[in-house]
Amino acid sequence: MAGDAEKEQNARILVVEDNPDIREALVAILEMKGYDAISAENGRQALECLADDEVFDLIILDLSMPVMNGRQFRNEQLKDPRIKHIPVVIVSALSDQVDVDADKIMIKPVDVDILLTTITDILRTHKSGRPD
């Protein structure tokens, strides 16, 4: 279905990553694939983006960050009925992320092709819950 593929490619993705090189690389890759990628340096900044912006379709989240880490961000996200439905892919070097509620957990370094496939799969699964 061309319409569904187009909707997935126009998806808005929030990249929450404190490492500027990784953050910029992820945003560049996502934009090359046709996604609208916005970045935040930490969980607090991500919450501000979510408060200021109307719709994000997916969040890529690091766990280890200053100011507000990924676990703290995810706890706050799940408390907010307006944003708790947004799917989260954790991309982290930490191996103890078993206690974090996420749609997918990936350990760094991440294979870009696997990450992109994961994003596509999650967007297809969640698109019915997205407001148009």
C-alpha positions as CSV (number, residue, x, y, z in Angstrom):
1,M,0.0,0.0,0.0
2,A,1.7,3.2,-1.2
3,G,-0.3,5.4,1.2
4,D,0.9,3.5,4.2
5,A,4.5,3.6,3.1
6,E,4.2,7.3,2.5
7,K,2.7,7.8,5.9
8,E,5.6,5.9,7.5
9,Q,8.2,7.9,5.6
10,N,6.6,11.2,6.7
11,A,6.7,10.1,10.3
12,R,8.1,12.4,12.9
13,I,10.8,10.9,15.1
14,L,12.4,12.3,18.2
15,V,16.0,11.3,18.8
16,V,17.0,11.6,22.4
17,E,20.8,11.2,22.7
18,D,23.4,13.1,24.6
19,N,26.4,12.2,22.3
20,P,26.3,14.9,19.6
21,D,28.0,12.6,17.0
22,I,25.6,9.8,17.5
23,R,22.6,12.2,17.6
24,E,23.6,14.0,14.4
25,A,24.3,10.7,12.6
26,L,20.9,9.3,13.6
27,V,19.1,12.4,12.5
28,A,21.0,12.5,9.2
29,I,20.2,8.8,8.5
30,L,16.5,9.2,9.3
31,E,16.2,12.3,7.2
32,M,17.9,10.5,4.2
33,K,15.2,7.9,4.6
34,G,12.5,10.5,4.4
35,Y,11.6,10.8,8.1
36,D,11.2,14.2,9.9
37,A,13.8,13.8,12.7
38,I,14.0,16.2,15.6
39,S,16.7,15.8,18.3
40,A,17.0,16.4,22.0
41,E,20.2,16.2,24.1
42,N,18.5,14.7,27.2
43,G,15.2,13.6,28.7
44,R,14.3,17.1,30.0
45,Q,14.8,18.6,26.5
46,A,12.8,15.8,25.0
47,L,9.9,16.4,27.3
48,E,10.0,20.1,26.3
49,C,9.9,19.1,22.6
50,L,6.9,16.9,23.3
51,A,5.2,19.7,25.2
52,D,5.8,22.2,22.4
53,D,5.0,20.0,19.4
54,E,1.8,18.4,18.4
55,V,2.7,14.9,17.1
56,F,5.7,12.6,17.2
57,D,5.3,9.0,15.8
58,L,8.3,7.4,17.5
59,I,11.0,8.2,20.0
60,I,14.6,6.8,19.8
61,L,15.9,7.0,23.4
62,D,19.4,6.6,24.9
63,L,19.4,5.6,28.6
64,S,22.6,7.2,29.9
65,M,22.3,11.0,29.7
66,P,22.9,14.0,31.9
67,V,20.1,16.2,33.3
68,M,17.4,13.6,32.9
69,N,18.3,10.0,31.8
70,G,16.3,7.7,29.6
71,R,14.6,5.9,32.5
72,Q,13.5,9.1,34.1
73,F,12.2,10.4,30.8
74,R,10.3,7.2,30.1
75,N,8.7,7.3,33.5
76,E,7.5,10.9,32.9
77,Q,6.3,10.0,29.4
78,L,4.2,7.1,30.7
79,K,2.5,9.5,33.2
80,D,1.4,11.9,30.5
81,P,-1.8,10.6,28.7
82,R,-1.0,12.9,25.8
83,I,2.3,11.3,24.9
84,K,2.4,7.9,26.6
85,H,1.2,6.2,23.4
86,I,4.3,7.2,21.4
87,P,6.4,4.1,20.8
88,V,10.0,4.0,22.1
89,V,13.1,2.3,20.7
90,I,15.9,2.3,23.3
91,V,19.3,2.5,21.8
92,S,21.8,2.2,24.6
93,A,25.2,0.9,25.5
94,L,23.8,-0.1,28.8
95,S,23.1,-3.8,29.2
96,D,20.9,-3.5,32.3
97,Q,17.8,-2.1,30.5
98,V,15.6,-5.0,31.3
99,D,13.6,-2.8,33.7
100,V,12.7,-0.2,31.1
101,D,9.3,-0.4,29.3
102,A,10.0,0.1,25.6
103,D,8.7,-1.3,22.3
104,K,12.3,-2.4,21.4
105,I,15.7,-2.4,23.1
106,M,18.8,-2.3,21.0
107,I,22.4,-2.4,22.3
108,K,25.0,0.0,20.8
109,P,26.6,-0.1,18.4
110,V,23.4,-0.6,16.5
111,D,23.3,-1.9,12.9
112,V,21.6,0.9,11.0
113,D,19.7,-1.5,8.7
114,I,18.2,-3.3,11.7
115,L,17.3,0.0,13.3
116,L,15.5,1.2,10.2
117,T,13.7,-2.1,9.8
118,T,12.6,-1.9,13.5
119,I,11.4,1.7,13.0
120,T,9.4,0.7,10.0
121,D,7.8,-2.3,11.8
122,I,6.9,-0.2,14.8
123,L,5.4,2.6,12.8
124,R,3.3,0.0,10.9
125,T,2.1,-1.5,14.1
126,H,1.3,1.8,15.8
127,K,-0.1,3.8,12.8
128,S,-3.7,3.0,13.6
129,G,-3.3,4.8,16.9
130,R,-1.8,7.9,15.5
131,P,-4.0,11.0,15.2
132,D,-4.2,12.3,11.6
